[in-house]
């Protein structure tokens, strides 16, 4: 905890959003963005651990070269369900629907999101989608891989592909609603004085994310509806036996799923901007460059999808165009990393848990991003495509980057959400274990990939075993690192020390109200007169209550 | 367990060394920037750790620095792009003198056919020191032809021929993986590529049982399916003359001009009405489900070997099945001007 704790023992406010109302109805029919955030938090945590369980079983099977623990079909279902659960039910909603939902309106000085009912509806649609996903799992699972490539998925598999597709389509609708809500809220509900140039970077990155959600997600729905129709009615779009083109599916799928990668990582980048500034007590270095790089990533993100298809039989010249554009998307990411690093220069840095996760993000995302450049380089991708190198690359971005940012943000705003602190020492330990376990799990996979081990292999040649054993060992360490926070967060709900309104001495508007906040966030509408991150002693907190 | 831990797969093709060199360069760039960031972070958290007597110094930013760290990565990634594109161009385009081998992927095996008619399953024998072009097609879902030791990979699609080429340098046996997820036994769709010295390869070819060369097998099928009834070089022919067809431009009934390559021939057998040659009626029945992928390859190979037309198309019905090379620019010019080219053949 911050060293600047005041002598006065912090107290819980008498009334706040958690005790304003009791009972199951007050939760299931709530229109409070903070409560909806918590509904989302519980739901996605469930899917995170379920996806994690599948991952654990995958790593267990891969301890030995022979496929001896599960049948091939079961193994194929395990990696498919791992991917589908993690991508569509955890990563996509993770930061926007939980931390974003909770914090974004408060950062704007707003009472709620623009459309509170649509916000609740978005959670119900998510749960409806989750029901389909669970129904698919209970009835035997799917073995399409999370990418649903045709014609395998449309004409050759006997599992419940259409059922799962419906689940994913609805999960998409829930994220469209969240995106829509964020866009309108950012445009219409900023507090007096909160100009675009004063928006916290977390808002900028969630705004960019929302643009992608609204523009790209419908394409996923179209693609999966066509897939389901191809399966049922043989309409002949993707399956060559009926006159379709299987590569068309890949174009359509990646037109959503590549921008979706930025749906997943951009909010994480927003969290890092908040954490690095707060724990360095610094203004962010190059505010407008960091803000616009989010928009640049969102825009370029739409123009790079075919880099997933360099060996899929597309024309060589289009491959070159997509390779060049993929290089372009690396630049705004690099700009962000450099600016965060520069922010720490001459700062007053404290290594509280959220900062540890932020530093982990910066290191791991750098590796994830640079290996992405390797994959975008045409001549290199031919060898690396569909090997474990790709798996390692996107786990560095998604787990090393995104999950680190998510956990960092969760620790950072936990006192705001619950009014209580988590145990700092254990939390630091968990952050360090995450870093070690993560690298042990995924670094060997880079080498495995270059050696040529293809992804989605149930059994593999014996010479790959040592690296696979290392990776599985790392996965068990990582499991501990993820279970620990689940335990101490729950513990802190009852036993955590009272946090006070602003335990980190942070400047964001969300810290200028009580912890937990009142139902309408602020007792009086805050007025903003300064730039964000106005750290430093000469500036007073400028929000009037 | 093997405790020998290599970092690179074997280098067994002409391209492998070039890919590894590029990889090393990329690893260096990645390591340099990752270390740069990591060391800066480490230095800052030690040097600027929070102390009660020291406050952070507020800095707004620096446009100069922003330009520098935008321009440098941009320059580096552009170099990476160019290097990668040049390498890709080499990997993707087989030299003209390559030995042609055909491969068919199906759930869950690889079937290969050599020009001499030798067939093998999940094993591919190739000579060293000579470019080999593998023409690939899938019978069902998408597979992927991946030989790590050669650093080549190509998705194998249903309904369309794709190509992969390599020139093996070192005799040996190398992994062949299917690297595109293809269902239940995806990880069992593995095999080996056996690279042999040219003389050993010749010996192996000679010892292999073959019913005849691919083109002779194709000829047999051509007779069997009654293709000769219509496709023959005389005035009564109801189908275009196929002699010397392969590789030449063909004018279609909608005035488009396409090149008669493997994919065109395959499509014309399975879906004859897709592209009708100008001057002919859509009367050919489909052979979908009648000819196997191997059979299609054999027929194509036969058509390839059907002899060349030196000056005039042998088609004495004056129907220009094939365009002569000097006609093509003229037709393209006509098309650009929007005028319909005059039909040069009689209606049958």
Interface residues (C-beta under 8 A of the other chain):
Chain A: X3 X67 X72 X73 X76 X143 X145 X147 X149 X151 X152 X156 X157 X240 X241 X246 X247 X280 X281 X282 X283 X285 X286 X287 X289 X310 X311 X312 X313 X316 X319 X320 X323 X324 X327 X328 X330 X331 X334 X335 X337 X338 X339 X341 X342 X344 X345 X346 X347 X348 X349 X350 X351 X359 X362 X363 X366 X367 X370 X371 X373 X374 X376 X377 X378 X379 X380 X381 X382 X383 X385 X386 X387 X447 X450 X451 X452 X454 X455 X456 X457 X458 X459 X460 X461 X462 X463 X465 X466 X467 X469 X535 X536 X537
Chain B: X1 X2 X3 X4 X5 X6 X7 X8 X9 X18 X19 X22 X23 X26 X27 X29 X30 X33 X34 X37 X38 X40 X41 X44 X45 X48 X49 X50 X51 X52 X54 X55 X56 X57 X58 X59 X60 X61 X62 X65 X66 X69 X70 X73 X74 X77 X78 X80 X81 X83 X84 X85 X86 X87 X88 X89 X90 X91 X92 X93 X107 X140 X141 X142 X144 X146 X148 X149 X151 X152 X153 X154 X155 X157 X158 X159 X160 X162 X175 X177 X178 X179 X180 X181 X182 X183 X184 X185 X186 X187 X188 X190
